[in-house]
Amino acid sequence: MKPINIVLDTNVLVSALKSKNGASFKLLSLIDNGNFILNISVPLFLEYEAVALRESLNLPLDKSDIEDILNYIAQVSSKREIFYLWRPYLKDPKDDLVLEVAVESRSNVIVTYNKKDFVGIDKFGIKALTSKEFLNRRGLLP
């Protein structure tokens, strides 16, 4: 199966950091397996970092573990430069960060737990899926 471009919403990253049992952790553990290409931008990565570090007190990881995971994400992801802004398109400007990367990278999917926040992205040929839905569609769950 050909790899497709995806973008992770910050809530998926935080969910993956909270538990090793869920679909978000499984997705994060597969980011370099060649099944999909994770896309980020500097503003989106800074959002990942800010939220993950802010949530660090509620996570079973220490700050250095979180930073190592973030560094790994930065290393294996496709870095995208945003030369245009789609804002405001969605209700939340932080969701627009995700949409901008998805549009620029021609991503097929935004993986999120807040699908309702991405209503209307089908106009760009993008679907909002949960981690479990995405992994099921790609045949990555048993």
C-alpha positions as CSV (number, residue, x, y, z in Angstrom):
1,M,0.0,0.0,0.0
2,K,1.4,3.4,-1.0
3,P,2.1,5.8,1.9
4,I,-0.3,8.7,2.3
5,N,0.3,12.1,3.9
6,I,-1.2,12.8,7.2
7,V,-1.2,15.5,9.9
8,L,-1.7,14.8,13.6
9,D,-3.9,17.1,15.7
10,T,-2.2,17.9,19.0
11,N,-4.8,15.9,21.0
12,V,-3.7,12.7,19.3
13,L,-0.1,13.3,20.4
14,V,-1.1,14.0,24.0
15,S,-3.3,10.9,24.0
16,A,-0.3,8.8,22.8
17,L,1.9,10.2,25.5
18,K,-0.7,9.4,28.2
19,S,-1.1,5.7,27.5
20,K,0.7,2.9,25.7
21,N,-2.6,1.0,25.2
22,G,-4.5,3.1,22.7
23,A,-4.7,3.6,19.0
24,S,-2.8,7.0,19.3
25,F,0.2,5.3,20.8
26,K,0.1,2.6,18.1
27,L,-0.1,5.3,15.5
28,L,2.8,7.2,17.0
29,S,4.9,4.0,17.2
30,L,4.4,3.5,13.4
31,I,5.4,7.0,12.2
32,D,8.6,5.7,10.5
33,N,7.3,2.4,9.1
34,G,6.6,3.7,5.6
35,N,2.9,3.3,5.8
36,F,2.2,7.0,6.0
37,I,4.1,10.3,6.0
38,L,3.6,12.6,9.0
39,N,3.8,16.3,8.1
40,I,4.6,19.1,10.4
41,S,5.3,22.8,10.3
42,V,7.3,24.9,12.7
43,P,4.1,26.5,14.2
44,L,2.4,23.1,14.5
45,F,5.5,21.6,16.1
46,L,5.7,24.4,18.6
47,E,2.1,23.8,19.5
48,Y,2.9,20.1,20.0
49,E,5.8,21.1,22.3
50,A,3.9,23.7,24.3
51,V,0.9,21.4,25.0
52,A,3.0,18.3,25.7
53,L,5.2,20.1,28.2
54,R,2.2,21.8,29.8
55,E,0.6,18.4,30.2
56,S,3.8,16.8,31.5
57,L,2.5,16.7,35.1
58,N,-0.4,14.5,33.9
59,L,1.8,12.2,31.8
60,P,3.6,9.0,32.9
61,L,6.8,10.4,31.3
62,D,9.3,12.8,32.5
63,K,10.2,16.0,30.7
64,S,13.3,14.5,29.0
65,D,11.3,11.6,27.7
66,I,8.7,14.0,26.2
67,E,11.5,16.0,24.6
68,D,13.1,12.9,23.1
69,I,9.7,11.9,21.6
70,L,9.2,15.4,20.2
71,N,12.7,15.4,18.8
72,Y,12.0,12.0,17.1
73,I,8.8,13.4,15.6
74,A,10.7,16.4,14.3
75,Q,13.4,14.1,12.8
76,V,11.2,11.6,11.0
77,S,8.4,14.0,9.9
78,S,8.2,15.9,6.6
79,K,8.8,19.5,7.4
80,R,6.4,21.9,5.6
81,E,6.8,25.6,5.1
82,I,3.6,27.5,5.0
83,F,3.7,30.4,2.6
84,Y,0.0,31.2,2.8
85,L,-2.6,31.1,5.5
86,W,-6.1,29.6,5.2
87,R,-7.1,31.5,8.3
88,P,-9.7,31.9,9.5
89,Y,-11.3,28.8,8.1
90,L,-12.1,26.8,11.2
91,K,-13.5,28.0,14.5
92,D,-10.3,27.5,16.4
93,P,-7.0,29.1,15.2
94,K,-5.0,26.2,16.5
95,D,-7.1,23.9,14.3
96,D,-6.2,26.2,11.4
97,L,-2.5,25.4,12.1
98,V,-3.3,21.7,11.4
99,L,-5.4,22.4,8.3
100,E,-2.6,24.7,6.8
101,V,-0.1,21.8,7.0
102,A,-2.6,19.4,5.6
103,V,-3.4,21.6,2.6
104,E,0.2,22.4,1.9
105,S,1.3,18.8,2.2
106,R,-1.6,17.5,0.2
107,S,-2.5,15.3,3.1
108,N,-5.3,12.9,2.8
109,V,-6.1,12.7,6.5
110,I,-6.1,14.8,9.6
111,V,-5.9,12.4,12.6
112,T,-7.9,14.0,15.5
113,Y,-10.2,13.2,18.3
114,N,-12.2,16.3,17.6
115,K,-13.6,15.6,14.2
116,K,-16.4,18.1,14.7
117,D,-13.7,20.8,14.8
118,F,-12.7,20.0,11.2
119,V,-16.1,20.2,9.5
120,G,-15.7,21.5,6.0
121,I,-12.2,20.2,5.3
122,D,-13.6,17.8,2.7
123,K,-13.6,20.9,0.4
124,F,-9.8,20.4,0.4
125,G,-10.0,16.6,-0.2
126,I,-9.1,15.9,3.4
127,K,-10.8,13.6,5.9
128,A,-10.8,13.9,9.6
129,L,-10.4,10.4,11.2
130,T,-9.7,9.2,14.7
131,S,-6.5,7.2,15.3
132,K,-8.4,4.0,15.4
133,E,-10.4,4.8,12.2
134,F,-7.1,5.7,10.4
135,L,-5.3,2.5,11.6
136,N,-8.3,0.3,10.6
137,R,-8.5,1.9,7.1
138,R,-4.7,1.3,6.6
139,G,-5.0,-2.3,7.9
140,L,-2.6,-1.5,10.8
141,L,-4.8,-2.9,13.6
142,P,-5.2,-6.6,14.3
